[in-house]
Amino acid sequence: MASGWAHDGAVQDQIDATVDSAVERARSRLAQGESLAFCEECDAPIPERRRVAIPGVRLCIQCQSELEGKEKSLSLYNRSGSKDSQLR
């Protein structure tokens, strides 16, 4: 049960908002269009199985991994703080 200024269900509202935000972010990163045969960053060939599995792919696995690592480290807003900090 929530106490203080938070209404009942505030924690669930925060969880729902976090999930919605993650889904929207994932959808916005989906590639569109025709897949490239060669990585647009390093010019390495992109395997056909990857191009078929991910329509619109533009990066090889190595470059994609590096990009995702950079994006993760640049996150400035942490919604997953403790419940206590969210309810005060």
C-alpha positions as CSV (number, residue, x, y, z in Angstrom):
1,M,0.0,0.0,0.0
2,A,1.4,3.4,-1.0
3,S,1.7,6.1,1.7
4,G,2.3,9.8,1.6
5,W,1.3,11.8,-1.4
6,A,1.2,8.9,-3.9
7,H,-2.1,7.5,-4.9
8,D,-2.9,3.8,-4.8
9,G,-1.4,2.2,-7.9
10,A,1.3,4.8,-8.3
11,V,4.0,2.1,-8.5
12,Q,2.1,0.2,-11.2
13,D,1.6,3.5,-13.1
14,Q,5.4,4.0,-13.0
15,I,6.0,0.4,-14.2
16,D,3.5,0.8,-17.0
17,A,5.1,4.1,-18.1
18,T,8.6,2.5,-18.1
19,V,7.4,-0.4,-20.2
20,D,5.6,1.9,-22.6
21,S,8.7,4.1,-23.0
22,A,10.9,1.1,-23.7
23,V,8.5,-0.3,-26.3
24,E,8.3,3.1,-28.0
25,R,12.1,3.5,-28.0
26,A,12.5,0.0,-29.5
27,R,10.0,0.6,-32.2
28,S,11.6,3.9,-33.2
29,R,15.0,2.1,-33.6
30,L,13.6,-0.6,-36.0
31,A,15.2,-0.3,-39.4
32,Q,13.0,0.3,-42.4
33,G,13.4,-0.2,-46.1
34,E,15.8,-2.5,-47.9
35,S,18.6,-4.2,-46.1
36,L,22.2,-3.2,-47.0
37,A,24.6,-5.9,-48.3
38,F,27.5,-4.0,-46.6
39,C,27.7,-2.2,-43.2
40,E,27.3,1.5,-43.6
41,E,29.9,2.1,-40.8
42,C,32.8,-0.3,-41.6
43,D,31.8,-1.7,-45.1
44,A,31.9,-5.3,-43.8
45,P,29.6,-7.7,-45.6
46,I,26.3,-8.3,-43.8
47,P,25.3,-12.0,-43.9
48,E,22.2,-12.8,-45.8
49,R,20.6,-14.5,-42.9
50,R,20.9,-11.3,-40.9
51,R,19.5,-9.2,-43.7
52,V,16.5,-11.6,-44.0
53,A,16.0,-11.8,-40.2
54,I,16.1,-8.0,-39.7
55,P,14.5,-6.2,-42.7
56,G,16.2,-2.8,-43.3
57,V,19.4,-3.7,-41.4
58,R,22.2,-1.2,-42.0
59,L,24.9,-2.3,-39.7
60,C,27.0,-5.5,-39.1
61,I,26.7,-7.2,-35.7
62,Q,29.9,-5.6,-34.4
63,C,28.9,-2.1,-35.3
64,Q,25.4,-2.6,-34.0
65,S,26.7,-3.9,-30.7
66,E,29.0,-0.8,-30.4
67,L,26.1,1.5,-31.2
68,E,23.9,-0.1,-28.6
69,G,26.7,0.1,-26.0
70,K,27.1,3.8,-26.6
71,E,23.3,4.4,-26.4
72,K,23.1,2.6,-23.1
73,S,25.9,4.7,-21.6
74,L,24.3,7.9,-22.8
75,S,21.0,7.3,-21.0
76,L,20.4,10.4,-18.8
77,Y,17.1,9.6,-17.2
78,N,16.7,6.6,-14.9
79,R,13.0,5.7,-14.3
80,S,13.9,2.6,-12.4
81,G,14.9,4.2,-9.1
82,S,13.8,2.8,-5.8
83,K,10.1,2.7,-5.0
84,D,10.7,5.1,-2.1
85,S,12.1,7.8,-4.3
86,Q,9.2,7.5,-6.7
87,L,6.6,7.8,-4.0
88,R,7.9,10.9,-2.2
